Amino acid sequence: MASVGERGGRGAPVFEYRPIPVSPMSVALLLLFALVTFVLGPLASPPELWPLGGLCFLPFLLLVAFSFLSRPSPTRVYSEGIEVSLPLLRRLLGSKRFYPWDEVVNVYPASYEVSGAFLSPFASSAGTLVHTGIGLETVAGDRLVVRFTPGAIRAFRGETEGYVKAMEAVRAVLRARGRLLVTKVQRYTDDEVKGMAKRAREPLLGMAAIVLAFLLPPALVAAVLLVLGSGPAAVVVAAIGATLPPAISIALTYRRSRRRSTILGELSKFQESLRLAR
């Protein structure tokens, strides 16, 4: 039991979830950058290109700094509200972390993709990296998702143990307060629900578009260098040609992934309201 000072008006602590300090995507990138920086770089580069006065270490150090600033805080459920997990950078900037239950209009299972999934349009379009978190909507109109990303790749789908226990704690707290999880929701007809579910199942990008976006750059680079030669202008044009198709693919995947998560969240919120009304 926490002391009065520890509670700080948040009520009794009910549940705490501690996310893994570094996401699987960050771990994979750290390993890749370390391999390139400290192993492949020295072996494959002539002395004049490595370490370039230390510049070769800059990408790896920036990634380490990003991983440190992304370190998440715990998610805590209290009898009077919920403290959501935030990365260190947002905590340093003073972002709001605690939401009293009186300010929360809706609580429902919400879908989201693991951080960095949009960098892999193949997996993202197939929906293989979709997780379930706790969606919160406040009186002020804020919408956020409390995430419970697992640390094992084999658990990259569905409801994790952290989410299940946290949701059970939230249900118990709100039940004790005599209120429903969802208090304000748009109603949908059966046909609208079927249409939303159909849109949510659609791939974010067609397989042909994804393959083209990642196979086209080498052909573009080869064509540019063949026509323009190997001068500075040709290198710039080739770099743009190599970057643009995958960048467009990633941007479209990210935007459509957000739209798919919104649709799934609306369906989940509506279903939650029906379940509570029974």
C-alpha positions as CSV (number, residue, x, y, z in Angstrom):
1,M,0.0,0.0,0.0
2,A,1.4,3.4,-1.0
3,S,1.6,6.3,1.4
4,V,-0.5,9.4,1.0
5,G,2.6,11.3,-0.4
6,E,3.2,8.6,-2.9
7,R,-0.4,8.6,-4.1
8,G,-0.5,12.3,-4.6
9,G,-4.3,12.4,-5.0
10,R,-4.2,9.5,-7.5
11,G,-5.8,7.0,-5.1
12,A,-4.7,3.5,-4.2
13,P,-2.3,1.8,-6.7
14,V,-4.1,-1.2,-8.4
15,F,-1.7,-2.3,-11.2
16,E,1.7,-1.5,-12.7
17,Y,3.1,-2.5,-16.0
18,R,6.8,-1.9,-16.9
19,P,7.5,-2.0,-20.6
20,I,10.8,-3.3,-21.9
21,P,13.3,-0.5,-21.8
22,V,14.3,-0.8,-25.5
23,S,11.9,-1.9,-28.2
24,P,12.7,-4.9,-30.4
25,M,13.0,-2.6,-33.5
26,S,15.6,-0.4,-31.6
27,V,17.6,-3.5,-30.6
28,A,17.7,-4.8,-34.2
29,L,18.9,-1.4,-35.5
30,L,21.5,-1.1,-32.7
31,L,22.9,-4.5,-33.7
32,L,22.9,-3.6,-37.4
33,F,24.5,-0.3,-36.9
34,A,27.1,-1.8,-34.5
35,L,27.9,-4.5,-37.1
36,V,28.3,-1.9,-39.9
37,T,30.2,0.6,-37.8
38,F,32.7,-1.6,-35.9
39,V,33.1,-4.7,-38.1
40,L,32.1,-4.1,-41.8
41,G,33.3,-0.5,-41.9
42,P,36.9,-1.1,-40.9
43,L,37.1,-4.3,-43.0
44,A,35.6,-2.9,-46.2
45,S,36.8,0.7,-46.2
46,P,40.2,2.1,-47.0
47,P,42.0,4.1,-44.2
48,E,41.0,7.4,-45.7
49,L,37.3,6.6,-45.4
50,W,37.2,5.1,-41.9
51,P,36.7,6.5,-39.3
52,L,36.8,10.0,-40.9
53,G,37.8,11.7,-37.7
54,G,35.0,9.9,-35.8
55,L,32.2,10.8,-38.2
56,C,31.7,7.1,-38.9
57,F,30.6,6.6,-35.3
58,L,28.0,9.4,-35.5
59,P,25.0,7.3,-36.8
60,F,25.5,4.7,-34.1
61,L,25.8,7.3,-31.3
62,L,22.7,9.1,-32.6
63,L,20.8,5.8,-32.5
64,V,22.0,5.1,-28.9
65,A,20.8,8.6,-27.9
66,F,17.4,8.0,-29.6
67,S,17.0,4.7,-27.8
68,F,17.9,6.3,-24.5
69,L,15.4,9.2,-25.0
70,S,12.7,6.6,-26.1
71,R,13.0,4.7,-22.8
72,P,9.4,4.3,-21.6
73,S,8.0,4.9,-18.1
74,P,5.6,2.4,-16.4
75,T,1.9,2.4,-17.0
76,R,0.1,2.5,-13.6
77,V,-3.6,2.0,-12.9
78,Y,-4.9,3.8,-9.8
79,S,-8.3,4.0,-8.2
80,E,-8.6,7.6,-9.3
81,G,-7.0,7.5,-12.7
82,I,-4.4,6.1,-15.0
83,E,-0.8,7.1,-15.5
84,V,0.2,6.3,-19.1
85,S,3.6,5.2,-20.3
86,L,5.6,8.0,-22.1
87,P,9.1,8.0,-23.5
88,L,11.8,9.9,-21.6
89,L,11.9,12.8,-24.1
90,R,8.2,13.6,-23.7
91,R,8.5,13.3,-19.9
92,L,11.4,15.8,-20.0
93,L,9.2,18.1,-22.1
94,G,6.5,18.0,-19.4
95,S,3.8,16.0,-21.4
96,K,0.8,15.0,-19.4
97,R,1.0,11.5,-17.9
98,F,-1.9,11.1,-15.4
99,Y,-5.5,11.1,-16.5
100,P,-8.2,11.1,-13.7
101,W,-11.1,8.8,-14.4
102,D,-13.4,11.8,-14.2
103,E,-11.7,13.2,-17.3
104,V,-11.8,9.9,-19.3
105,V,-14.9,9.4,-21.4
106,N,-14.2,6.1,-23.1
107,V,-11.9,3.2,-22.3
108,Y,-11.7,0.4,-24.9
109,P,-9.4,-2.1,-26.6
110,A,-7.5,-0.3,-29.3
111,S,-5.3,-1.6,-32.1
112,Y,-1.9,-0.2,-33.0
113,E,1.2,-1.3,-34.9
114,V,4.5,-1.9,-33.2
115,S,6.8,1.1,-33.5
116,G,8.7,1.0,-36.8
117,A,6.4,-1.5,-38.5
118,F,5.7,1.1,-41.2
119,L,9.4,0.6,-42.3
120,S,8.4,-2.9,-43.5
121,P,5.4,-2.4,-45.8
122,F,5.3,-6.2,-46.5
123,A,4.6,-7.0,-42.8
124,S,2.6,-3.9,-42.2
125,S,0.2,-4.4,-45.1
126,A,-0.4,-8.0,-44.0
127,G,-1.3,-6.8,-40.5
128,T,1.2,-9.2,-38.9
129,L,2.4,-6.6,-36.4
130,V,-0.9,-5.4,-35.0
131,H,-1.1,-5.2,-31.2
132,T,-3.9,-4.5,-28.7
133,G,-3.6,-1.7,-26.2
134,I,-6.0,0.4,-24.1
135,G,-7.6,3.3,-25.9
136,L,-8.5,6.4,-23.9
137,E,-10.7,9.3,-24.9
138,T,-10.9,12.3,-22.7
139,V,-13.4,15.1,-22.1
140,A,-11.0,17.5,-23.7
141,G,-11.0,15.4,-26.9
142,D,-7.6,13.8,-26.5
143,R,-7.2,10.3,-27.9
144,L,-4.3,8.1,-26.9
145,V,-3.3,4.4,-26.8
146,V,-1.6,2.8,-23.8
147,R,0.8,0.3,-25.4
148,F,1.9,-3.1,-24.2
149,T,4.5,-4.2,-26.8
150,P,6.1,-7.5,-26.0
151,G,9.7,-8.2,-26.0
152,A,9.5,-11.5,-28.0
153,I,9.0,-11.5,-31.8
154,R,6.9,-14.6,-31.5
155,A,4.4,-12.6,-29.4
156,F,4.1,-9.9,-32.0
157,R,0.4,-10.3,-32.5
158,G,-2.8,-10.0,-30.5
159,E,-3.4,-9.4,-26.8
160,T,-0.3,-9.6,-24.6
161,E,-0.3,-10.6,-20.9
162,G,0.4,-7.0,-19.9
163,Y,-2.6,-5.8,-21.7
164,V,-4.9,-8.5,-20.4
165,K,-4.0,-7.8,-16.7
166,A,-4.1,-4.0,-17.2
167,M,-7.5,-4.2,-18.8
168,E,-8.8,-6.4,-16.0
169,A,-7.5,-3.8,-13.5
170,V,-9.2,-1.0,-15.3
171,R,-12.5,-2.9,-15.5
172,A,-12.4,-3.6,-11.8
173,V,-11.7,0.0,-10.9
174,L,-14.4,1.4,-13.1
175,R,-16.9,-1.2,-11.9
176,A,-16.1,-0.2,-8.3
177,R,-16.8,3.4,-9.3
178,G,-20.1,2.4,-10.8
179,R,-19.5,3.6,-14.3
180,L,-19.2,2.0,-17.7
181,L,-16.0,1.8,-19.8
182,V,-17.6,3.5,-22.8
183,T,-20.0,6.4,-22.1
184,K,-20.0,8.2,-25.4
185,V,-20.0,6.2,-28.7
186,Q,-21.3,6.6,-32.3
187,R,-23.9,3.9,-33.2
188,Y,-23.4,1.9,-36.4
189,T,-25.8,-0.3,-38.3
190,D,-25.0,-3.9,-39.1
191,D,-24.1,-3.0,-42.7
192,E,-21.8,-0.2,-41.5
193,V,-20.0,-2.6,-39.2
194,K,-19.5,-5.1,-42.0
195,G,-18.2,-2.3,-44.3
196,M,-15.7,-1.1,-41.6
197,A,-14.5,-4.6,-40.9
198,K,-14.0,-5.2,-44.7
199,R,-12.0,-2.0,-45.0
200,A,-9.9,-3.0,-42.0
201,R,-9.0,-6.3,-43.6
202,E,-7.8,-4.8,-46.9
203,P,-4.0,-4.7,-47.4
204,L,-2.5,-1.3,-47.0
205,L,-0.7,-1.5,-50.3
206,G,-1.0,-4.0,-53.1
207,M,1.9,-6.5,-53.4
208,A,2.7,-5.3,-56.8
209,A,3.1,-1.7,-55.6
210,I,5.4,-2.8,-52.7
211,V,7.6,-4.9,-54.9
212,L,7.8,-2.1,-57.4
213,A,8.7,0.4,-54.8
214,F,11.7,-1.6,-53.6
215,L,12.9,-3.1,-56.9
216,L,12.6,0.0,-59.0
217,P,15.4,2.1,-57.3
218,P,18.3,-0.1,-58.5
219,A,17.0,0.1,-62.1
220,L,16.6,3.9,-61.7
221,V,20.1,4.3,-60.4
222,A,21.5,2.2,-63.2
223,A,19.6,4.2,-65.8
224,V,20.6,7.6,-64.4
225,L,24.3,6.6,-64.1
226,L,24.2,5.2,-67.6
227,V,22.7,8.3,-69.2
228,L,24.3,11.1,-67.0
229,G,27.6,9.4,-66.1
230,S,29.1,9.5,-62.6
231,G,29.3,13.2,-62.0
232,P,28.0,15.0,-58.9
233,A,24.7,15.9,-60.6
234,A,24.2,12.2,-61.6
235,V,24.9,11.1,-58.1
236,V,22.3,13.5,-56.7
237,V,19.6,12.4,-59.2
238,A,20.4,8.8,-58.6
239,A,20.1,9.2,-54.9
240,I,16.7,10.9,-55.3
241,G,15.6,8.1,-57.6
242,A,16.7,5.5,-55.2
243,T,15.0,7.1,-52.2
244,L,11.7,8.3,-53.6
245,P,9.8,5.1,-54.4
246,P,10.4,3.4,-51.0
247,A,9.8,6.6,-49.2
248,I,6.4,7.0,-50.9
249,S,5.6,3.4,-50.1
250,I,6.5,3.8,-46.4
251,A,4.5,7.1,-46.1
252,L,1.4,5.5,-47.7
253,T,1.7,2.5,-45.5
254,Y,2.1,4.6,-42.3
255,R,-0.9,6.8,-43.2
256,R,-3.2,3.8,-44.1
257,S,-2.0,1.9,-41.0
258,R,-3.1,4.8,-38.8
259,R,-6.5,4.8,-40.6
260,R,-6.9,1.0,-40.2
261,S,-6.1,1.3,-36.4
262,T,-8.7,4.1,-36.1
263,I,-11.4,1.9,-37.8
264,L,-10.5,-1.1,-35.6
265,G,-10.7,1.2,-32.5
266,E,-14.1,2.5,-33.5
267,L,-15.4,-1.1,-34.0
268,S,-13.9,-2.2,-30.7
269,K,-15.4,0.8,-28.9
270,F,-18.8,0.1,-30.4
271,Q,-18.6,-3.6,-29.5
272,E,-17.5,-2.7,-26.0
273,S,-20.6,-0.5,-25.6
274,L,-22.9,-3.3,-26.8
275,R,-21.2,-5.8,-24.4
276,L,-21.7,-3.5,-21.4
277,A,-25.3,-2.8,-22.3
278,R,-26.3,-6.5,-22.2
